[in-house]
Amino acid sequence: MSYRTEIRPWAIFNCRLSGNICVARFRTRSDADAYMTILRQLSPSGNFEVVFDQLVEVKG
């Protein structure tokens, strides 16, 4: 996982049958929610979800 991804754990995904697409990443949940509100206004038929997308590395 890149450093840029690590500092932006909140992501908005466009959920589709063909596969999920990461639309944008944010540092805070409130920023992601605000952006998702705009996305839903621009594309009412889209299926957008805010997720916490932080991978945890397991050593062993």
Number of C-alpha atoms within 10 A of each C-alpha: 9 6 7 9 16 13 13 17 17 23 25 23 19 17 14 11 5 6 9 14 12 14 13 15 23 18 14 14 17 11 13 19 17 10 17 20 12 11 17 13 11 10 11 10 8 13 13 21 16 18 14 14 14 14 10 7 7 5 4 3
